[in-house]
Structures are given as structure tokens and as C-alpha cells.
Amino acid sequence: MSAPTKAAFAGVLSVLLLSAFSDDARADLRLCNKTDSQVGVAIGYKDKTDWVTEGWWNLASNSCETLVPGALVSRYYYIYAVDYDQFGEWGGRAFMCTREKEFTIRGIEDCVARGFERTGFFEIDTGEQSSWTVQLTEPVQQGTGGR
């Protein structure tokens, strides 16, 4: 290989290596708040043995947060979010346990009997992707429906 070819090859290789280790190449489940309000976010997922819900991530307006770092191991994740400023929410029909303060809760059965709230989450189907970004942009429903 000639010297110019070696130099060009080394340059391409270093760009590829930098791309592989850049933040853009990371695999995560991220949530971006594209609203003008501060929102609180909870997540639900199935781990190796049980359903788990976790919260709260507090996201300022027009910001993003990593909810699950690293490559995604589940296909389905569940999100519930509250708009602190407009008093709306993003929810769905997948009911899981939450509470008002920071939490990690194992199991989704008998939420109220166990001292938790029963909250409706919406489903995210990540397919076979190793990373996914959810963007909260839709108008929220006023009130506290979904509980």
C-alpha cells in the first residue's frame, strides 16, 4: 500500500472509530419533552422476573432525558407523563403501579391494596431496535383521566 493510501485508510479508520464511540452511537431509551411545560415521567417494563415501574424523571420544557441507558433488552416499554404546568397527562390502558414520590415498584397487581396508585400507561413498541426516542408533543388531556 502506498503512503498516501495508508494515510487515507488511517483517516477513514479514525473517523469510523470516533463515530462508534460518540454519544450519537449510544443505544438508549430516551424521552424528549417538546412542550413548553415541565413534565414528570414514569416508565414501566418487564425485567427478567417481574414487571417494574419507576419514576419520576422531571424534564424541563424542550429537553431530553435517558430513561433506560444502554441497548434495549425489551421490545415493549410503557410511559406515563404528567404536565405540571397545564395539569394534563399522557397515559393509556396499560395499568401499572405508581406513587407521588420517587419510586421503583415491582409488580403491577393490586396497586391500591399495596398502597400505590393504579395508573394508565401508554405502550411503546420498539420493534427490534436497540435504541428509541419518545417525543412528547401532542396536546395533553385536561384533568386526571386514566387513573
C-alpha positions in Angstrom: 0.0 0.0 0.0 1.4 3.4 -0.9 2.0 6.1 1.7 -1.0 8.3 0.5 -3.3 5.3 0.5 -2.1 4.3 4.1 -2.8 7.9 5.3 -6.2 7.9 3.7 -7.1 4.5 5.2 -5.9 5.6 8.6 -8.0 8.8 8.4 -11.1 6.8 7.4 -10.5 4.3 10.2 -10.1 7.1 12.9 -13.4 8.7 11.7 -15.2 5.3 12.0 -13.8 4.7 15.5 -14.8 8.2 16.6 -18.3 7.6 15.3 -18.5 4.3 17.1 -17.7 5.9 20.5 -19.6 9.1 20.1 -22.8 9.9 22.1 -24.8 9.6 18.9 -23.9 5.9 18.6 -25.2 5.1 22.1 -28.2 2.9 22.5 -30.8 4.2 25.0 -34.4 4.7 25.6 -34.8 8.5 25.7 -37.7 10.8 26.2 -37.8 14.3 24.8 -40.2 16.9 26.2 -41.1 19.1 23.2 -43.7 21.1 25.1 -43.5 24.5 26.8 -44.2 22.8 30.2 -42.3 20.9 32.8 -43.3 17.2 32.8 -42.9 14.3 35.1 -42.3 10.9 33.6 -42.7 7.3 34.8 -41.7 4.2 32.9 -42.9 0.5 33.1 -41.2 -2.5 31.7 -40.8 -6.3 32.2 -37.4 -7.3 33.5 -36.2 -11.0 33.7 -38.6 -11.9 36.5 -41.3 -9.2 37.0 -43.0 -6.0 35.9 -41.2 -2.9 37.2 -42.4 0.7 37.3 -40.0 3.6 38.0 -40.5 7.4 38.4 -40.1 10.3 38.4 -37.9 11.9 35.9 -38.6 15.7 35.8 -38.0 17.2 32.4 -37.8 20.9 31.7 -39.5 22.2 28.6 -37.7 21.3 25.4 -35.3 18.9 27.0 -34.4 15.2 26.7 -33.6 12.5 29.3 -32.3 9.0 29.1 -34.8 6.7 30.9 -33.0 3.4 30.1 -29.3 3.6 29.4 -27.7 1.1 27.1 -29.1 -1.3 24.5 -32.8 -2.0 24.9 -33.5 -5.6 26.1 -37.3 -5.4 26.0 -39.4 -4.8 23.0 -42.2 -3.0 24.9 -41.9 -0.1 27.3 -44.7 1.8 28.9 -44.8 5.6 29.6 -46.9 7.8 31.8 -46.3 11.6 31.9 -47.8 14.5 33.8 -47.8 18.1 32.6 -47.0 20.0 35.8 -47.9 23.4 34.3 -51.1 22.7 32.3 -52.3 19.8 34.6 -52.7 17.4 31.8 -51.2 13.9 31.2 -50.1 11.3 28.6 -51.5 7.9 29.6 -53.1 4.8 28.2 -54.7 1.5 29.0 -51.8 -0.5 30.4 -52.4 -0.1 34.2 -49.4 -0.2 36.5 -48.5 1.0 40.0 -47.1 4.5 40.8 -46.9 6.8 43.7 -46.4 10.6 44.0 -42.8 10.5 45.3 -39.8 8.8 43.6 -40.4 5.1 43.3 -39.3 1.7 42.0 -42.2 -0.8 42.3 -42.1 -4.5 41.5 -45.4 -6.0 40.2 -48.5 -4.5 38.7 -51.1 -6.4 40.6 -53.2 -5.0 43.5 -51.7 -1.5 43.3 -54.2 0.2 45.6 -54.2 -2.7 48.1 -50.4 -2.4 48.3 -50.6 1.4 49.0 -49.9 2.6 45.5 -51.9 4.4 42.8 -53.2 2.5 39.7 -52.1 4.5 36.7 -52.7 4.0 32.9 -49.5 4.0 30.8 -49.2 4.1 27.0 -47.3 1.4 25.2 -44.1 1.9 23.1 -43.3 -0.9 20.7 -39.6 -0.5 19.9 -39.6 -3.5 17.5 -36.1 -4.9 17.2 -34.4 -1.6 17.7 -31.6 -1.2 20.2 -32.4 2.5 20.9 -35.6 4.5 20.8 -36.6 8.1 21.4 -40.1 9.1 22.6 -41.2 12.7 21.9 -44.0 14.3 24.0 -45.5 16.8 21.6 -49.2 16.1 21.4 -51.7 18.2 23.4 -52.4 16.6 26.7 -55.8 15.7 28.1 -57.0 18.0 30.7 -57.8 16.5 34.1 -56.8 13.3 35.8 -58.4 10.7 33.5 -56.6 7.3 33.2 -56.3 6.7 36.9 
